[in-house]
Amino acid sequence: MNPSGGLFWHLHAWRSQKRWAPTRADIAQWLHSMPAHWTSSGELLIVGASAGWMMDSVWLRGFQRVTTVDIDPWAANLFRRRHGAALKACGTALDCHTHDALTDLSQTLRSHPGAVVLLDNILGQLRFHHPSVSAACTQITQVMHSLHGRRWGSLHDAFSGRTQRFPRGLGLPAMQRSEQPTARPASDADQYTVDLGHFSQGLRAEGEWLDHLTEQLFPAQTPVHHIAWPYSPRYCHWLQAGWVGA
Ligand SMILES: C[S@@+](CC[C@H](N)C(=O)[O-])C[C@H]1O[C@@H](n2cnc3c(N)ncnc32)[C@H](O)[C@@H]1O
C-alpha cells in the first residue's frame, strides 16, 4: 500500500478540485517564479508527479521535454490524461515512468544530466513511507546530498493538522514569501516572525499539528513560499516551496 498515492489519493484529489483551486493557483505562481533561464536546459524531471493534480500545464509547456517518475502505478497514465494534450499541442515531449525514484535518486539523476529537478510534494510525505522518523530523516538528507550541483525545486508539506471551521466569506491566508530564518540578519528576525505569524493565524489551527520533517531542506537564503492547502474541509497542510540553484 502506498501511503501518499494510490487510488484513494486520486479519488480524493479528483473530488477536491474546487476546494484546492486557490492552492493550485498559488503553486502555479511559485512555479512561474523559477529563474526563467533554467528552461534553457530543455528538460524538467518531476519526482512524485502523481497525476499532476496540482500542476500547471502552462508552466510545463516552457520545457522541451517533461519526464515524470512516480512509484504509483496509476500515476503515469493519469498524468498523460491530464497534461498530455496540452504538452503535445506545443511540441513538449512527455515521458512518464513508474518506479521508486528515491532509493537510488543519484542513478535517476544521472539518467537526466541536464534536467531541472522538481520534487513535487513528495519529501513531506516520507515520514509515512518509513517505520521511524529517523529513517525518514535519513532519506531526506540523502536526497539533499544527491541534489548537490543540480538546479532543483521542492514543494512539500511543512506541517499539517486540524483547523476550525472557516466563517463564511473568510478564506485561507494568501501565499507568503520569506527567506529562511537563518538567512536573516538579526534586525529582520522580528519581521520574519510577524509575517509567518500572520500566515499561521490565518490557518485557524486547532490542536497539535504534525511536523513533516522538512525544516532543514533548503539551504540558507533560499526564498521560501508558504502556501495553505485545505486538504479536506477541516484538515489543512502548510506547504513550503523553493528553488535552489546549482
Ligand atoms: C502527495 S503525492 C504528489 C502529488 C502530485 N505532485 C500532484 O500534483 O498530484 C506524493 C507522490 O509521491 C509518490 N512517491 C512516494 N514515494 C516515492 C518514491 N520513492 N518514488 C517515486 N514516487 C514516490 C507517491 O506515489 C505520490 O504519488
The ligand as a Gaussian input file, in Angstrom:
#p B3LYP/6-31G(d) Opt

LIG

0 1
 C        1.172000      13.973000      -2.470000
 S        1.524000      12.982000      -3.855000
 C        2.154000      14.140000      -5.056000
 C        1.079000      14.997000      -5.656000
 C        1.440000      15.494000      -7.047000
 N        2.595000      16.343000      -7.031000
 C        0.235000      16.160000      -7.731000
 O        0.322000      17.356000      -8.116000
 O       -0.743000      15.464000      -7.935000
 C        3.072000      12.206000      -3.418000
 C        3.539000      11.251000      -4.511000
 O        4.851000      10.764000      -4.218000
 C        4.928000       9.444000      -4.717000
 N        6.067000       8.736000      -4.122000
 C        6.273000       8.444000      -2.822000
 N        7.456000       7.797000      -2.660000
 C        8.004000       7.686000      -3.899000
 C        9.227000       7.150000      -4.393000
 N       10.104000       6.571000      -3.572000
 N        9.477000       7.233000      -5.709000
 C        8.581000       7.816000      -6.562000
 N        7.409000       8.351000      -6.148000
 C        7.131000       8.297000      -4.833000
 C        3.587000       8.845000      -4.324000
 O        3.283000       7.692000      -5.074000
 C        2.643000      10.011000      -4.629000
 O        2.115000       9.938000      -5.916000

